[in-house]
Amino acid sequence: MITQWMERQLLPPRGGVTVAEVVDRGGWIPSAGGTGPYLAIRARIPSITRQEVDDAVFGRMDVLELPSVRDTAVLVPRADAGLALAAGRRSLAERLRKLPVDRRDIESLGTKILKVIGDGVFTTDQLRRALPPGSIEDLGDAGKRLGITSTLPAALKILQSEGRVLRTNAERRLDGKTHLYRRWPKEIDTTPPPDLDRALASRFLSWAAPAEIDDFAWWAGIGKRAAKEAMGPLRVDDVPLPPRRRDDAILLLPFRDNLFGLHRGLEPFVEDEDAEVMDTGGRAIPASEAEMLHHNAIVAGGVLRGIWEFDGEGIVSKVFGKAPRGLDAVLAYMQTFIREQIGDHKYYAFDSGATRVRRVDFVRRGIVGKH
């Protein structure tokens, strides 16, 4: 099972693949303004630079960052734009139903936004200043609880999910802080699939088979019954496995890497019964009982051999059992990549302060070293 997962995830790296092929063959990559995508792609293309990833996204647009399943921003290959957006529309509709404002009012604001944008490119602040006075409505505490403070971000989310506006970045970096909005490029098709759940299941299984109904239901943000109906008729053949594998290869994977993120539960990856990880509440739990890995991962031979974090200056790591031979050199190489290529490693756009300190302190309690 793990051998199949590793092969579908292009791990260990085998060379000869592009950024777009990694996202196409290994699965859509969660972004959320963090630096994880750079590390996920680097794990599969060790020679990649940050600039080469950004060129694929912001230059050639072989890969797009779009709102999709579970109303999450993900990197998708251009050919999947229609499918990803359709999944995003469904997730967003559920979220917007909880807002204290009529959907038609938000859509009316969207029409004004499109008129302002025209053939230009605007930041959120520029749009706010350019829109007619009184166009934007504050959504109060109810909106804050949903992470949508006014009708402006709500309208922009709808326009993005409909494939009418594309969000890009002023710094042309996945972790850039200034978002720009432009009309959707006409050359990129956004036609939705005739059966959304079946199309999602087909893509998911190509990245994650063998997989359980619970795996797909969670990833797609749908109920288990719908997931079962979508997956039922599909047949996904085993991928051809190479005759010999580099099982001693050490992989440093980021938080939410698809090797772990497409499946619920770490138990198949855990050999050390004493291995502990931090859950989302900051508590130590047995790794074999965790539903997801809330850390960066050290993997060797398909086994979770440890966890690591970047504290803003360097990598701290914790190994389960005996450290794999050569780990120090691999950690040092990753540290150099982070410092020189991306500057810092963040799970999310605002991954700082107490959130990161708690994870780093957890790892330090069983520290192997700081590199």
Secondary structure per residue as TSV (DSSP state, phi and psi in degrees):
chain	resnum	aa	ss	phi	psi
A	1	M	-	360.0	-52.9
A	2	I	H	-64.6	-34.7
A	3	T	H	-62.1	-40.2
A	4	Q	H	-64.0	-44.6
A	5	W	H	-61.3	-44.8
A	6	M	H	-60.8	-43.7
A	7	E	H	-65.5	-42.3
A	8	R	H	-63.2	-30.8
A	9	Q	T	-87.9	9.7
A	10	L	T	59.5	36.5
A	11	L	-	-124.5	140.5
A	12	P	S	-59.8	161.6
A	13	P	-	-61.0	144.7
A	14	R	-	-122.8	-2.0
A	15	G	S	81.3	164.4
A	16	G	-	78.6	14.7
A	17	V	-	-116.2	155.0
A	18	T	-	-100.9	171.1
A	19	V	H	-58.7	-45.6
A	20	A	H	-62.4	-37.0
A	21	E	H	-69.2	-34.7
A	22	V	H	-60.9	-45.0
A	23	V	H	-72.2	-32.2
A	24	D	H	-73.6	-46.7
A	25	R	H	-89.6	-26.4
A	26	G	H	-102.4	-13.0
A	27	G	-	115.7	155.8
A	28	W	-	-61.2	137.5
A	29	I	E	-105.8	121.3
A	30	P	E	-60.4	138.4
A	31	S	-	-118.1	-67.9
A	32	A	T	57.0	30.5
A	33	G	T	76.8	7.4
A	34	G	S	-95.4	-175.7
A	35	T	S	-105.3	3.3
A	36	G	H	-53.7	-41.4
A	37	P	H	-57.5	-36.3
A	38	Y	H	-60.5	-42.2
A	39	L	H	-75.8	-35.1
A	40	A	H	-63.8	-42.8
A	41	I	H	-70.4	-38.9
A	42	R	H	-63.0	-33.4
A	43	A	H	-62.6	-25.4
A	44	R	H	-102.4	-21.5
A	45	I	S	-131.7	84.3
A	46	P	T	-57.9	-25.2
A	47	S	T	-87.8	0.0
A	48	I	-	-67.2	149.4
A	49	T	-	-110.5	161.4
A	50	R	H	-58.6	-41.9
A	51	Q	H	-62.1	-37.2
A	52	E	H	-67.0	-36.2
A	53	V	H	-66.6	-46.8
A	54	D	H	-63.7	-34.6
A	55	D	I	-63.5	-38.7
A	56	A	I	-65.7	-31.9
A	57	V	I	-89.4	-51.4
A	58	F	I	-98.6	-17.3
A	59	G	I	-95.2	-75.0
A	60	R	S	-77.5	-21.0
A	61	M	-	56.5	37.4
A	62	D	S	-67.3	-29.2
A	63	V	E	-124.5	139.9
A	64	L	E	-121.0	145.1
A	65	E	E	-98.7	113.7
A	66	L	E	-133.3	153.0
A	67	P	E	-74.8	132.4
A	68	S	-	-146.6	-134.6
A	69	V	G	-52.8	138.3
A	70	R	G	57.1	28.7
A	71	D	G	54.3	39.9
A	72	T	-	-112.0	140.7
A	73	A	E	-75.8	129.6
A	74	V	E	-137.7	156.7
A	75	L	E	-89.3	128.2
A	76	V	E	-131.2	151.6
A	77	P	E	-67.8	151.1
A	78	R	G	-51.7	-38.9
A	79	A	G	-65.7	-19.0
A	80	D	G	-95.3	9.1
A	81	A	H	-58.5	-46.3
A	82	G	H	-63.1	-41.8
A	83	L	H	-66.4	-46.8
A	84	A	H	-62.5	-43.3
A	85	L	H	-66.2	-39.0
A	86	A	H	-61.7	-41.4
A	87	A	H	-64.8	-38.4
A	88	G	H	-66.6	-38.2
A	89	R	H	-60.7	-42.7
A	90	R	H	-63.8	-45.6
A	91	S	H	-64.9	-41.4
A	92	L	H	-65.9	-38.8
A	93	A	H	-58.4	-40.3
A	94	E	H	-63.1	-39.8
A	95	R	H	-70.9	-42.7
A	96	L	H	-68.4	-25.6
A	97	R	T	-61.7	-20.3
A	98	K	T	-88.4	-5.2
A	99	L	S	-80.7	146.3
A	100	P	S	-83.7	51.5
A	101	V	S	-154.4	149.0
A	102	D	-	-71.3	134.1
A	103	R	H	-56.7	-34.4
A	104	R	H	-65.2	-32.4
A	105	D	H	-67.1	-39.0
A	106	I	H	-66.3	-41.6
A	107	E	H	-66.8	-33.5
A	108	S	H	-63.9	-40.7
A	109	L	H	-63.8	-36.8
A	110	G	H	-59.3	-38.7
A	111	T	H	-62.4	-40.7
A	112	K	H	-66.4	-38.3
A	113	I	H	-62.2	-45.5
A	114	L	H	-59.9	-38.5
A	115	K	H	-65.7	-40.4
A	116	V	H	-67.2	-44.2
A	117	I	H	-63.6	-45.7
A	118	G	T	52.2	-124.2
A	119	D	T	-100.7	13.7
A	120	G	S	-96.8	-171.3
A	121	V	-	-132.1	128.3
A	122	F	B	-131.4	144.5
A	123	T	-	-82.5	169.9
A	124	T	H	-61.4	-43.3
A	125	D	H	-63.9	-39.1
A	126	Q	H	-65.5	-38.6
A	127	L	H	-64.7	-42.9
A	128	R	H	-58.9	-40.9
A	129	R	H	-74.1	-30.4
A	130	A	H	-84.9	-21.5
A	131	L	S	-72.1	151.7
A	132	P	-	-58.7	144.9
A	133	P	T	-55.9	140.4
A	134	G	T	82.8	2.2
A	135	S	-	-72.4	-31.0
A	136	I	-	-101.8	133.3
A	137	E	-	-112.5	131.1
A	138	D	B	-72.9	138.3
A	139	L	-	-102.0	4.2
A	140	G	H	62.5	-156.1
A	141	D	H	-65.4	-35.6
A	142	A	H	-61.6	-40.4
A	143	G	H	-68.8	-40.6
A	144	K	H	-60.4	-37.7
A	145	R	H	-64.1	-25.3
A	146	L	T	-98.4	1.9
A	147	G	T	75.4	20.7
A	148	I	-	-128.3	102.8
A	149	T	-	-81.3	-23.6
A	150	S	B	-151.1	175.7
A	151	T	H	-71.3	-15.7
A	152	L	H	-65.8	-55.7
A	153	P	H	-62.4	-31.7
A	154	A	H	-64.0	-44.5
A	155	A	H	-65.7	-39.2
A	156	L	H	-65.3	-37.8
A	157	K	H	-63.0	-41.8
A	158	I	H	-63.5	-45.9
A	159	L	H	-62.3	-37.6
A	160	Q	H	-65.8	-46.0
A	161	S	H	-66.3	-25.5
A	162	E	T	-86.3	-2.4
A	163	G	T	69.3	33.6
A	164	R	S	-106.5	-24.7
A	165	V	E	-133.6	139.1
A	166	L	E	-110.7	128.7
A	167	R	E	-89.5	129.7
A	168	T	E	-127.6	-159.4
A	169	N	E	-141.7	134.7
A	170	A	T	-64.7	-35.9
A	171	E	T	-83.7	-5.6
A	172	R	-	53.5	45.9
A	173	R	S	-136.7	145.4
A	174	L	T	-63.6	-28.4
A	175	D	T	-102.3	17.1
A	176	G	-	-66.9	153.2
A	177	K	S	-98.8	-12.4
A	178	T	-	-110.1	110.7
A	179	H	E	-87.4	143.4
A	180	L	E	-121.0	149.7
A	181	Y	E	-125.6	132.9
A	182	R	E	-138.1	164.5
A	183	R	E	-64.6	152.3
A	184	W	-	-64.0	134.0
A	185	P	-	-62.3	127.2
A	186	K	T	-64.3	-25.1
A	187	E	T	-79.0	-7.5
A	188	I	S	-102.7	117.0
A	189	D	-	-72.3	136.6
A	190	T	-	-121.8	21.9
A	191	T	-	-62.3	125.4
A	192	P	-	-76.7	157.3
A	193	P	-	-74.6	156.2
A	194	P	S	-67.6	-30.7
A	195	D	S	-129.6	98.7
A	196	L	H	-60.1	-51.1
A	197	D	H	-64.6	-38.8
A	198	R	H	-65.2	-41.0
A	199	A	H	-65.5	-41.1
A	200	L	H	-64.5	-42.2
A	201	A	H	-63.1	-39.6
A	202	S	H	-62.3	-45.6
A	203	R	H	-65.5	-45.1
A	204	F	H	-58.7	-45.9
A	205	L	H	-67.3	-30.3
A	206	S	H	-65.8	-23.3
A	207	W	H	-97.8	-27.2
A	208	A	H	-128.6	-2.9
A	209	A	-	-64.9	145.4
A	210	P	S	-73.7	138.7
A	211	A	-	-138.8	154.7
A	212	E	-	-93.0	161.5
A	213	I	H	-58.4	-40.5
A	214	D	H	-60.4	-37.2
A	215	D	H	-59.4	-51.4
A	216	F	H	-68.8	-41.1
A	217	A	H	-59.0	-44.1
A	218	W	H	-66.6	-46.8
A	219	W	H	-60.7	-44.2
A	220	A	H	-82.1	-13.9
A	221	G	T	71.4	37.1
A	222	I	-	-125.8	170.0
A	223	G	-	-72.9	160.9
A	224	K	H	-66.1	-35.1
A	225	R	H	-63.9	-46.3
A	226	A	H	-63.1	-38.6
A	227	A	H	-64.3	-41.8
A	228	K	H	-64.0	-42.5
A	229	E	H	-64.5	-37.4
A	230	A	H	-71.7	-39.6
A	231	M	H	-80.9	-28.3
A	232	G	T	-48.5	-53.2
A	233	P	T	-79.0	-7.0
A	234	L	-	-84.1	138.6
A	235	R	-	-118.1	126.9
A	236	V	-	-122.7	115.2
A	237	D	-	-73.8	152.7
A	238	D	-	-60.9	143.3
A	239	V	-	-78.5	147.4
A	240	P	-	-64.0	133.8
A	241	L	-	-102.3	142.0
A	242	P	-	-66.8	151.3
A	243	P	S	-64.2	-31.0
A	244	R	S	-134.4	139.1
A	245	R	-	-119.0	149.5
A	246	R	-	-86.5	72.3
A	247	D	T	-68.0	-14.3
A	248	D	T	-87.6	-2.6
A	249	A	-	-64.3	132.1
A	250	I	E	-94.1	127.5
A	251	L	E	-115.3	131.2
A	252	L	E	-106.4	109.1
A	253	L	E	-109.7	146.7
A	254	P	-	-82.5	164.2
A	255	F	T	-50.5	134.0
A	256	R	T	68.9	19.5
A	257	D	-	-58.3	145.9
A	258	N	H	-65.0	-20.6
A	259	L	H	-58.0	-38.5
A	260	F	H	-100.3	-37.4
A	261	G	H	-69.1	-18.2
A	262	L	T	-89.0	-0.6
A	263	H	S	-129.8	147.1
A	264	R	S	-95.5	120.4
A	265	G	-	104.0	133.7
A	266	L	S	-94.5	-8.0
A	267	E	G	-50.6	-41.9
A	268	P	G	-62.7	-22.0
A	269	F	G	-93.5	-6.1
A	270	V	-	-104.9	127.4
A	271	E	-	-109.0	-34.7
A	272	D	-	-82.0	112.6
A	273	E	T	-68.1	-16.6
A	274	D	T	-92.3	-2.2
A	275	A	-	-64.5	131.8
A	276	E	E	-124.3	145.7
A	277	V	E	-130.9	171.2
A	278	M	E	-96.0	132.5
A	279	D	-	-83.9	179.7
A	280	T	T	-66.2	-16.5
A	281	G	T	-92.8	1.4
A	282	G	S	88.8	9.0
A	283	R	-	-95.4	149.7
A	284	A	E	-80.7	128.7
A	285	I	E	-136.0	156.1
A	286	P	E	-58.4	134.3
A	287	A	G	-58.7	-34.7
A	288	S	G	-67.4	-15.4
A	289	E	G	-101.7	-4.0
A	290	A	-	-77.7	138.6
A	291	E	S	-77.0	-32.1
A	292	M	S	-145.0	162.8
A	293	L	-	-98.5	113.2
A	294	H	-	-95.8	41.7
A	295	H	S	-147.8	168.8
A	296	N	E	-75.8	152.3
A	297	A	E	-116.2	145.5
A	298	I	E	-106.7	119.3
A	299	V	E	-124.3	138.0
A	300	A	E	-145.4	128.5
A	301	G	T	62.9	28.4
A	302	G	T	78.2	6.3
A	303	V	E	-109.1	139.5
A	304	L	E	-74.0	106.6
A	305	R	E	-99.9	-5.5
A	306	G	E	168.6	-177.1
A	307	I	E	-134.4	158.2
A	308	W	E	-148.4	157.4
A	309	E	E	-139.7	160.8
A	310	F	E	-113.8	120.4
A	311	D	-	-90.8	11.2
A	312	G	S	104.8	-23.2
A	313	E	S	-120.9	-38.5
A	314	G	S	-159.2	176.8
A	315	I	E	-89.3	135.1
A	316	V	E	-115.6	145.8
A	317	S	E	-141.4	156.4
A	318	K	E	-136.5	126.1
A	319	V	E	-106.9	141.6
A	320	F	S	-94.0	111.2
A	321	G	S	80.8	-148.1
A	322	K	S	-76.8	134.2
A	323	A	-	-67.2	135.6
A	324	P	-	-61.4	142.7
A	325	R	T	-61.7	130.3
A	326	G	T	91.3	3.3
A	327	L	H	-61.5	-41.9
A	328	D	H	-57.5	-41.4
A	329	A	H	-67.3	-38.9
A	330	V	H	-66.7	-42.4
A	331	L	H	-63.7	-41.4
A	332	A	H	-63.6	-38.9
A	333	Y	H	-66.1	-41.3
A	334	M	H	-64.9	-41.6
A	335	Q	H	-59.3	-43.0
A	336	T	H	-62.3	-42.7
A	337	F	H	-59.6	-46.7
A	338	I	I	-62.7	-48.0
A	339	R	I	-63.3	-44.8
A	340	E	I	-86.3	-31.2
A	341	Q	I	-97.4	-42.1
A	342	I	I	-121.8	-11.0
A	343	G	S	86.1	-38.6
A	344	D	S	-158.7	165.3
A	345	H	-	-124.1	114.2
A	346	K	-	-119.4	137.4
A	347	Y	S	-67.4	-43.8
A	348	Y	S	-130.4	175.2
A	349	A	T	-59.5	-35.0
A	350	F	T	-113.8	38.5
A	351	D	-	-83.5	89.9
A	352	S	-	-155.4	-178.6
A	353	G	T	62.5	-139.5
A	354	A	H	-60.9	-34.4
A	355	T	H	-60.0	-49.2
A	356	R	H	-73.4	-39.8
A	357	V	H	-56.6	-41.2
A	358	R	H	-62.6	-42.6
A	359	R	H	-67.2	-44.5
A	360	V	H	-62.5	-43.2
A	361	D	H	-63.3	-37.4
A	362	F	H	-61.2	-44.7
A	363	V	H	-67.8	-39.6
A	364	R	H	-62.3	-28.0
A	365	R	T	-64.1	-19.5
A	366	G	T	-127.3	37.4
A	367	I	E	-62.7	139.0
A	368	V	E	-90.1	-43.1
A	369	G	E	178.1	165.2
A	370	K	E	-115.0	130.8
A	371	H	-	-105.7	360.0
